[in-house]
Amino acid sequence: MSDANRGERLQIMLTDSELAALDDWRFERRMPSRAAAVRELLRLGLAAEGVDLASPGRRSTDFGVTEGDSNGKLVGDV
């Protein structure tokens, strides 16, 4: 994914020890940048929490608490 496809910028502040941990993790994995390392850690953390990462073509309605069919009827409803 190129930077041209990333429309949002997120700025965070880190302590010296957090930055050192990030850089150590990044260099061990030969990541190209801190931003790439943060994105990968974010992806790993979300996946560990069971978050279904959005894939192209998915809509916000695909991420509901209850599952429904294409007519909006809840699965199991009569």
N, CA, C and O atoms as CSV, one atom per row, in Angstrom:
chain,resi,resn,atom,element,x,y,z
A,1,MET,N,N,0.851,-1.176,0.000
A,1,MET,CA,C,0.000,0.000,0.000
A,1,MET,C,C,0.891,1.232,0.000
A,1,MET,O,O,1.802,1.337,0.821
A,2,SER,N,N,0.644,2.141,-0.889
A,2,SER,CA,C,1.458,3.351,-0.955
A,2,SER,C,C,0.908,4.412,-0.014
A,2,SER,O,O,-0.248,4.347,0.404
A,3,ASP,N,N,1.738,5.381,0.313
A,3,ASP,CA,C,1.309,6.474,1.183
A,3,ASP,C,C,0.165,7.271,0.571
A,3,ASP,O,O,-0.602,7.901,1.300
A,4,ALA,N,N,0.035,7.257,-0.756
A,4,ALA,CA,C,-1.039,7.989,-1.428
A,4,ALA,C,C,-2.408,7.434,-1.042
A,4,ALA,O,O,-3.405,8.151,-1.113
A,5,ASN,N,N,-2.467,6.171,-0.637
A,5,ASN,CA,C,-3.730,5.547,-0.246
A,5,ASN,C,C,-4.077,5.783,1.218
A,5,ASN,O,O,-5.162,5.396,1.651
A,6,ARG,N,N,-3.206,6.396,1.983
A,6,ARG,CA,C,-3.451,6.647,3.400
A,6,ARG,C,C,-3.913,8.086,3.565
A,6,ARG,O,O,-3.112,9.017,3.478
A,7,GLY,N,N,-5.199,8.263,3.803
A,7,GLY,CA,C,-5.765,9.598,3.878
A,7,GLY,C,C,-5.758,10.219,5.260
A,7,GLY,O,O,-6.087,11.397,5.403
A,8,GLU,N,N,-5.397,9.466,6.272
A,8,GLU,CA,C,-5.424,9.991,7.637
A,8,GLU,C,C,-4.031,9.972,8.246
A,8,GLU,O,O,-3.247,9.053,8.010
A,9,ARG,N,N,-3.737,10.993,9.029
A,9,ARG,CA,C,-2.468,11.083,9.740
A,9,ARG,C,C,-2.774,10.978,11.226
A,9,ARG,O,O,-3.705,11.613,11.722
A,10,LEU,N,N,-1.991,10.175,11.933
A,10,LEU,CA,C,-2.151,9.990,13.365
A,10,LEU,C,C,-0.840,10.363,14.037
A,10,LEU,O,O,0.208,9.792,13.736
A,11,GLN,N,N,-0.906,11.315,14.938
A,11,GLN,CA,C,0.292,11.745,15.647
A,11,GLN,C,C,0.215,11.243,17.080
A,11,GLN,O,O,-0.800,11.428,17.752
A,12,ILE,N,N,1.296,10.603,17.553
A,12,ILE,CA,C,1.341,10.120,18.931
A,12,ILE,C,C,2.633,10.581,19.589
A,12,ILE,O,O,3.630,10.850,18.919
A,13,MET,N,N,2.595,10.667,20.905
A,13,MET,CA,C,3.779,11.025,21.679
A,13,MET,C,C,4.231,9.767,22.426
A,13,MET,O,O,3.403,9.061,23.002
A,14,LEU,N,N,5.526,9.484,22.419
A,14,LEU,CA,C,6.078,8.319,23.088
A,14,LEU,C,C,7.152,8.740,24.081
A,14,LEU,O,O,7.841,9.742,23.888
A,15,THR,N,N,7.280,7.954,25.149
A,15,THR,CA,C,8.389,8.177,26.070
A,15,THR,C,C,9.663,7.644,25.422
A,15,THR,O,O,9.609,6.943,24.411
A,16,ASP,N,N,10.795,7.977,26.004
A,16,ASP,CA,C,12.069,7.468,25.482
A,16,ASP,C,C,12.102,5.947,25.487
A,16,ASP,O,O,12.600,5.335,24.542
A,17,SER,N,N,11.572,5.327,26.548
A,17,SER,CA,C,11.600,3.866,26.634
A,17,SER,C,C,10.635,3.227,25.623
A,17,SER,O,O,10.938,2.172,25.065
A,18,GLU,N,N,9.478,3.856,25.386
A,18,GLU,CA,C,8.555,3.336,24.378
A,18,GLU,C,C,9.168,3.420,22.982
A,18,GLU,O,O,9.043,2.497,22.178
A,19,LEU,N,N,9.827,4.536,22.711
A,19,LEU,CA,C,10.472,4.710,21.409
A,19,LEU,C,C,11.602,3.702,21.228
A,19,LEU,O,O,11.762,3.139,20.145
A,20,ALA,N,N,12.387,3.470,22.281
A,20,ALA,CA,C,13.467,2.481,22.214
A,20,ALA,C,C,12.909,1.087,21.961
A,20,ALA,O,O,13.470,0.331,21.168
A,21,ALA,N,N,11.802,0.737,22.631
A,21,ALA,CA,C,11.186,-0.576,22.428
A,21,ALA,C,C,10.684,-0.704,20.990
A,21,ALA,O,O,10.861,-1.746,20.360
A,22,LEU,N,N,10.058,0.354,20.471
A,22,LEU,CA,C,9.575,0.344,19.093
A,22,LEU,C,C,10.735,0.166,18.119
A,22,LEU,O,O,10.667,-0.661,17.210
A,23,ASP,N,N,11.797,0.943,18.312
A,23,ASP,CA,C,12.950,0.847,17.410
A,23,ASP,C,C,13.612,-0.524,17.494
A,23,ASP,O,O,14.001,-1.079,16.466
A,24,ASP,N,N,13.749,-1.080,18.697
A,24,ASP,CA,C,14.341,-2.418,18.840
A,24,ASP,C,C,13.508,-3.447,18.086
A,24,ASP,O,O,14.048,-4.278,17.355
A,25,TRP,N,N,12.171,-3.386,18.268
A,25,TRP,CA,C,11.270,-4.320,17.599
A,25,TRP,C,C,11.383,-4.160,16.083
A,25,TRP,O,O,11.454,-5.139,15.341
A,26,ARG,N,N,11.398,-2.915,15.648
A,26,ARG,CA,C,11.491,-2.603,14.218
A,26,ARG,C,C,12.788,-3.125,13.606
A,26,ARG,O,O,12.763,-3.765,12.554
A,27,PHE,N,N,13.917,-2.857,14.255
A,27,PHE,CA,C,15.207,-3.260,13.690
A,27,PHE,C,C,15.371,-4.778,13.675
A,27,PHE,O,O,15.974,-5.323,12.751
A,28,GLU,N,N,14.840,-5.468,14.691
A,28,GLU,CA,C,14.908,-6.934,14.718
A,28,GLU,C,C,14.168,-7.540,13.532
A,28,GLU,O,O,14.531,-8.617,13.061
A,29,ARG,N,N,13.155,-6.872,13.057
A,29,ARG,CA,C,12.336,-7.367,11.956
A,29,ARG,C,C,12.646,-6.685,10.628
A,29,ARG,O,O,11.977,-6.922,9.622
A,30,ARG,N,N,13.668,-5.838,10.640
A,30,ARG,CA,C,14.094,-5.126,9.434
A,30,ARG,C,C,12.950,-4.367,8.762
A,30,ARG,O,O,12.799,-4.385,7.540
A,31,MET,N,N,12.155,-3.704,9.589
A,31,MET,CA,C,11.040,-2.912,9.080
A,31,MET,C,C,11.616,-1.634,8.461
A,31,MET,O,O,12.607,-1.109,8.968
A,32,PRO,N,N,11.022,-1.124,7.385
A,32,PRO,CA,C,11.590,0.025,6.676
A,32,PRO,C,C,11.456,1.360,7.407
A,32,PRO,O,O,12.229,2.282,7.147
A,33,SER,N,N,10.482,1.480,8.321
A,33,SER,CA,C,10.274,2.769,8.979
A,33,SER,C,C,9.550,2.565,10.303
A,33,SER,O,O,8.985,1.503,10.563
A,34,ARG,N,N,9.576,3.596,11.128
A,34,ARG,CA,C,8.806,3.558,12.379
A,34,ARG,C,C,7.316,3.464,12.069
A,34,ARG,O,O,6.580,2.746,12.746
A,35,ALA,N,N,6.876,4.185,11.051
A,35,ALA,CA,C,5.458,4.155,10.691
A,35,ALA,C,C,5.025,2.742,10.306
A,35,ALA,O,O,3.951,2.293,10.706
A,36,ALA,N,N,5.848,2.043,9.537
A,36,ALA,CA,C,5.527,0.670,9.149
A,36,ALA,C,C,5.466,-0.231,10.385
A,36,ALA,O,O,4.603,-1.104,10.486
A,37,ALA,N,N,6.385,-0.011,11.315
A,37,ALA,CA,C,6.392,-0.804,12.542
A,37,ALA,C,C,5.143,-0.537,13.374
A,37,ALA,O,O,4.548,-1.471,13.910
A,38,VAL,N,N,4.747,0.710,13.485
A,38,VAL,CA,C,3.536,1.054,14.253
A,38,VAL,C,C,2.309,0.441,13.579
A,38,VAL,O,O,1.447,-0.114,14.261
A,39,ARG,N,N,2.219,0.532,12.252
A,39,ARG,CA,C,1.088,-0.078,11.554
A,39,ARG,C,C,1.034,-1.582,11.785
A,39,ARG,O,O,-0.045,-2.134,12.000
A,40,GLU,N,N,2.185,-2.253,11.745
A,40,GLU,CA,C,2.219,-3.699,11.954
A,40,GLU,C,C,1.852,-4.053,13.393
A,40,GLU,O,O,1.117,-5.014,13.618
A,41,LEU,N,N,2.343,-3.302,14.357
A,41,LEU,CA,C,1.978,-3.548,15.751
A,41,LEU,C,C,0.487,-3.313,15.980
A,41,LEU,O,O,-0.154,-4.053,16.727
A,42,LEU,N,N,-0.055,-2.300,15.347
A,42,LEU,CA,C,-1.489,-2.029,15.447
A,42,LEU,C,C,-2.293,-3.182,14.852
A,42,LEU,O,O,-3.273,-3.630,15.446
A,43,ARG,N,N,-1.881,-3.657,13.690
A,43,ARG,CA,C,-2.557,-4.786,13.043
A,43,ARG,C,C,-2.493,-6.024,13.932
A,43,ARG,O,O,-3.502,-6.704,14.120
A,44,LEU,N,N,-1.308,-6.323,14.482
A,44,LEU,CA,C,-1.136,-7.492,15.350
A,44,LEU,C,C,-1.975,-7.377,16.621
A,44,LEU,O,O,-2.590,-8.351,17.055
A,45,GLY,N,N,-1.997,-6.188,17.212
A,45,GLY,CA,C,-2.776,-5.981,18.425
A,45,GLY,C,C,-4.266,-6.135,18.185
A,45,GLY,O,O,-4.968,-6.755,18.984
A,46,LEU,N,N,-4.750,-5.575,17.091
A,46,LEU,CA,C,-6.173,-5.708,16.760
A,46,LEU,C,C,-6.531,-7.163,16.471
A,46,LEU,O,O,-7.575,-7.646,16.908
A,47,ALA,N,N,-5.671,-7.858,15.739
A,47,ALA,CA,C,-5.936,-9.265,15.439
A,47,ALA,C,C,-5.938,-10.096,16.721
A,47,ALA,O,O,-6.748,-11.013,16.859
A,48,ALA,N,N,-5.045,-9.789,17.657
A,48,ALA,CA,C,-4.992,-10.513,18.929
A,48,ALA,C,C,-6.265,-10.312,19.743
A,48,ALA,O,O,-6.660,-11.185,20.516
A,49,GLU,N,N,-6.902,-9.164,19.566
A,49,GLU,CA,C,-8.156,-8.870,20.262
A,49,GLU,C,C,-9.369,-9.403,19.506
A,49,GLU,O,O,-10.504,-9.232,19.948
A,50,GLY,N,N,-9.129,-10.048,18.368
A,50,GLY,CA,C,-10.218,-10.632,17.597
A,50,GLY,C,C,-10.947,-9.652,16.707
A,50,GLY,O,O,-12.063,-9.925,16.265
A,51,VAL,N,N,-10.332,-8.513,16.436
A,51,VAL,CA,C,-10.962,-7.516,15.567
A,51,VAL,C,C,-10.824,-7.967,14.124
A,51,VAL,O,O,-9.726,-8.285,13.667
A,52,ASP,N,N,-11.950,-7.993,13.404
A,52,ASP,CA,C,-11.963,-8.349,11.993
A,52,ASP,C,C,-11.556,-7.116,11.203
A,52,ASP,O,O,-12.317,-6.153,11.107
A,53,LEU,N,N,-10.363,-7.145,10.642
A,53,LEU,CA,C,-9.880,-5.992,9.886
A,53,LEU,C,C,-10.679,-5.846,8.602
A,53,LEU,O,O,-10.970,-6.827,7.917
A,54,ALA,N,N,-11.024,-4.625,8.293
A,54,ALA,CA,C,-11.841,-4.354,7.106
A,54,ALA,C,C,-11.072,-4.716,5.847
A,54,ALA,O,O,-9.905,-4.358,5.689
A,55,SER,N,N,-11.730,-5.417,4.973
A,55,SER,CA,C,-11.147,-5.713,3.676
A,55,SER,C,C,-11.863,-4.868,2.632
A,55,SER,O,O,-12.979,-4.406,2.868
A,56,PRO,N,N,-11.233,-4.662,1.480
A,56,PRO,CA,C,-11.866,-3.831,0.456
A,56,PRO,C,C,-13.258,-4.346,0.107
A,56,PRO,O,O,-13.477,-5.552,-0.007
A,57,GLY,N,N,-14.183,-3.424,-0.058
A,57,GLY,CA,C,-15.535,-3.779,-0.443
A,57,GLY,C,C,-16.484,-4.042,0.714
A,57,GLY,O,O,-17.685,-4.198,0.497
A,58,ARG,N,N,-15.972,-4.097,1.941
A,58,ARG,CA,C,-16.849,-4.319,3.090
A,58,ARG,C,C,-17.479,-2.998,3.495
A,58,ARG,O,O,-16.861,-1.939,3.385
A,59,ARG,N,N,-18.711,-3.076,3.963
A,59,ARG,CA,C,-19.440,-1.880,4.371
A,59,ARG,C,C,-19.521,-1.825,5.887
A,59,ARG,O,O,-19.315,-2.838,6.555
A,60,SER,N,N,-19.815,-0.666,6.431
A,60,SER,CA,C,-19.923,-0.531,7.882
A,60,SER,C,C,-21.010,-1.436,8.443
A,60,SER,O,O,-20.909,-1.874,9.589
A,61,THR,N,N,-22.046,-1.726,7.663
A,61,THR,CA,C,-23.114,-2.607,8.135
A,61,THR,C,C,-22.647,-4.054,8.281
A,61,THR,O,O,-23.328,-4.866,8.908
A,62,ASP,N,N,-21.486,-4.378,7.703
A,62,ASP,CA,C,-20.933,-5.726,7.841
A,62,ASP,C,C,-20.304,-5.948,9.212
A,62,ASP,O,O,-19.898,-7.067,9.527
A,63,PHE,N,N,-20.217,-4.915,10.022
A,63,PHE,CA,C,-19.531,-5.002,11.307
A,63,PHE,C,C,-20.483,-4.822,12.478
A,63,PHE,O,O,-20.126,-4.193,13.474
A,64,GLY,N,N,-21.684,-5.364,12.371
A,64,GLY,CA,C,-22.668,-5.237,13.444
A,64,GLY,C,C,-22.434,-6.243,14.562
A,64,GLY,O,O,-21.627,-7.164,14.436
A,65,VAL,N,N,-23.153,-6.045,15.653
A,65,VAL,CA,C,-23.063,-6.946,16.799
A,65,VAL,C,C,-23.837,-8.231,16.523
A,65,VAL,O,O,-23.404,-9.314,16.915
A,66,THR,N,N,-24.969,-8.115,15.857
A,66,THR,CA,C,-25.767,-9.281,15.506
A,66,THR,C,C,-25.656,-9.519,14.016
A,66,THR,O,O,-25.428,-8.593,13.238
A,67,GLU,N,N,-25.820,-10.766,13.631
A,67,GLU,CA,C,-25.718,-11.094,12.214
A,67,GLU,C,C,-27.096,-11.098,11.586
A,67,GLU,O,O,-28.050,-11.610,12.171
A,68,GLY,N,N,-27.202,-10.533,10.403
A,68,GLY,CA,C,-28.472,-10.520,9.691
A,68,GLY,C,C,-28.296,-11.044,8.279
A,68,GLY,O,O,-27.177,-11.153,7.777
A,69,ASP,N,N,-29.431,-11.373,7.635
A,69,ASP,CA,C,-29.346,-11.772,6.240
A,69,ASP,C,C,-29.404,-10.525,5.359
A,69,ASP,O,O,-29.420,-9.409,5.878
A,70,SER,N,N,-29.435,-10.694,4.056
A,70,SER,CA,C,-29.390,-9.538,3.153
A,70,SER,C,C,-30.640,-8.667,3.258
A,70,SER,O,O,-30.628,-7.533,2.779
A,71,ASN,N,N,-31.732,-9.168,3.877
A,71,ASN,CA,C,-32.954,-8.386,4.045
A,71,ASN,C,C,-32.994,-7.662,5.378
A,71,ASN,O,O,-33.986,-7.003,5.694
A,72,GLY,N,N,-31.939,-7.772,6.161
A,72,GLY,CA,C,-31.898,-7.125,7.452
A,72,GLY,C,C,-32.521,-7.928,8.575
A,72,GLY,O,O,-32.533,-7.494,9.727
A,73,LYS,N,N,-33.043,-9.108,8.237
A,73,LYS,CA,C,-33.676,-9.954,9.237
A,73,LYS,C,C,-32.591,-10.679,10.030
A,73,LYS,O,O,-31.673,-11.243,9.433
A,74,LEU,N,N,-32.675,-10.677,11.352
A,74,LEU,CA,C,-31.678,-11.325,12.176
A,74,LEU,C,C,-31.703,-12.826,11.956
A,74,LEU,O,O,-32.770,-13.421,11.803
A,75,VAL,N,N,-30.541,-13.430,11.940
A,75,VAL,CA,C,-30.430,-14.877,11.791
A,75,VAL,C,C,-31.125,-15.525,12.989
A,75,VAL,O,O,-30.843,-15.175,14.135
A,76,GLY,N,N,-32.020,-16.456,12.728
A,76,GLY,CA,C,-32.756,-17.122,13.794
A,76,GLY,C,C,-34.128,-16.523,14.043
A,76,GLY,O,O,-34.933,-17.121,14.757
A,77,ASP,N,N,-34.420,-15.352,13.473
A,77,ASP,CA,C,-35.748,-14.753,13.615
A,77,ASP,C,C,-36.752,-15.564,12.816
A,77,ASP,O,O,-36.410,-16.173,11.803
A,78,VAL,N,N,-37.969,-15.566,13.274
A,78,VAL,CA,C,-39.034,-16.299,12.577
A,78,VAL,C,C,-39.816,-15.353,11.708
A,78,VAL,O,O,-40.759,-15.770,11.035
